[in-house]
Amino acid sequence: MLGVKIEDRYAFANLEETLKVPGLSFGESGPSDMALSMGIKTSDPRMKEVLAKILAVAKLHNLAWEGISKNDVVDKIKEGYRIGFGLEAAEIGRKYTNRTIPY
């Protein structure tokens, strides 16, 4: 499996070209590094727009995108994120999607 991380303004500027690379299957954003690279705070409304665009392009190319934590499982699944981290997030996600272990 080949993944990609979009975490700075240079990666964001090349987003469309990067995410259409054949063979990619998943990716993740780096909101903190992205904000630092852009000279803004993670709470800046522009960051929400950046992350939404990244997810939209990832969906366009059918890439599984990481971004689910135990604090936002259901909302992030509804948005289209498909990868999370942590046992608690996995349990919440499985319950919400009616999936059983091992998936």
Secondary structure, DSSP 8 states (H G I E B T S, - for coil): -EEEEE-SHHHHHTHHHHHTSTTEEEEEE-HHHHHHHHTS-TTSHHHHHHHHHHHHHHHHTT-EEEEE-TTSHHHHHHHT--EE-SHHHHHHHHHHHT--TT-
